[in-house]
Amino acid sequence: MPVGVYISVPFCRTKCTFCNFASGVFSKELFDKYVDRITADIAGAHETAQQLGCDLDKANSIYLGGGTPSVLSSAQLRRVFIAVRETFQVERDAEVTVECAPGTLTAELIEALVTCGVNRVSLGVQSFIDKECSSIGRLHTRQIVLDDIERLRAAGIENISIDLIAGLPHQAPDSWRYSLTETIATGVPHVSVYMLEVDEDSRLGRELIAGGTRYHAHFVPDDDQTADFYIEACDTLSSAGIVQYEISNFAREGKQSRHNLKYWKREPYIGFGVDAHSMLPAYFGSTCEAVRFATTDSLDAYLASAPLTRTLVDSRSADEEAFFLGLRLNRGVNLLALKQSGGIDSVERYREEIAELCTDGLLELEGEFLRLTPRGRLLSNDVFSRFIRDVEAHAEPASLRILQ
């Protein structure tokens, strides 16, 4: 099966106050060193996979995430893409995505994206209200976003995704509704909606927990209002033909993120760079179904060639993943297919949990599909915990972490 290739770029123009990812503001002098290390890792991908007992096939998706990949120079981006295409046989119709911050898309960079075969751009908009963006450290305005979308389309890149965050400082029902209306008006085919996470590892999160006022923390909506914003987004986007297909993701017909679907459907992918995760099929051991491995989340350690961490995925772990990843999708988990692929025990061992969650109105069973209810999506972490023995062993890939 073709793999997805994920490349982490941990550099940003500014660090958003809510961000707890392995990214930050670094000297541009490090950029070339980082690209050197990434391209070397990509060139050695097949050897790495063999050492871990895995197979690598051709690639049908490439995703540059971060951080902000668009802070790299055109020459650096070209080096990364050349390395990928020299190492992997990339299918002609592969989905090639780059995450970009509004305001970083110079004419030269857009030309480089097109030259490198990029056909999808994800814009970290967060809000169409300038005050809300500036309150979290974003440097762009509504007009910059609209100009970037127009210039991307003029260059032939029409598959554009917009990220929005519910629960930002100063956000109110009217301003949230405006951001949704503006998003729809742009005509973009894909939208991601995240609920703000109060995380003690972020500046805003620490201030919220402490009850302080720095970083506009005292203007953050409460959990109930943030949940209302999310529900409104689900309804408003769906009414506009941008249909929810995953907890945080919405798309027009045929425009779902093919790369990110690999994570939720447990298809193979390999990651390069700081805090990059991989999952590849294993070809050794009767009880090992796959191998998950990850790089360090420290830039200094990564540049010093820190070793990978590896986790073997046995059949029980595979079943857990099938539930807590598959339930993220609106279609849910196909219990019949799961029984056929993993044996009846794959479903029977969770019969009690499934029954209780259905009774509580968090899951629903329709035919052979088990899926989250609308209420279950708001409490998804509680649902997922019922299927996991060791939550820490199943941390989500960096490119998938959600703000909820």
Secondary structure, 3 states (H helix, E strand, C coil): CCEEEEEEECECCCCCCCCCCCCECCCCHHHHHHHHHHHHHHHCHHHHHHHCCECCCCEEEEEEEECCHHHCCHHHHHHHHHHHHHHCCEEEEEEEEEEECCCCCCHHHHHHHHHCCCCEEEEEEECCCHHHHHHCCCCCCHHHHHHHHHHHHHCCCCEEEEEEEECCCCCCHHHHHHHHHHHHHHCCCEEEEEECCCCCCCHHHHHHHHCCCHHHHHHCCCHHHHHHHHHHHHHHHHHCCCEEEECCEEECCCCCCHHHHHHHHCCCEEEECCCCEEEEEECCCCCEEEEEEECCCCHHHHHCCCCCEEEEEEHHHHHHHHHHHHCCECCCEEHHHHHHHHCCHHHHCCHHHHHHHHHCCCEEEECCEEEECHHHHHCHHHHHHCCCCCHHHHCCCHHHCCCC
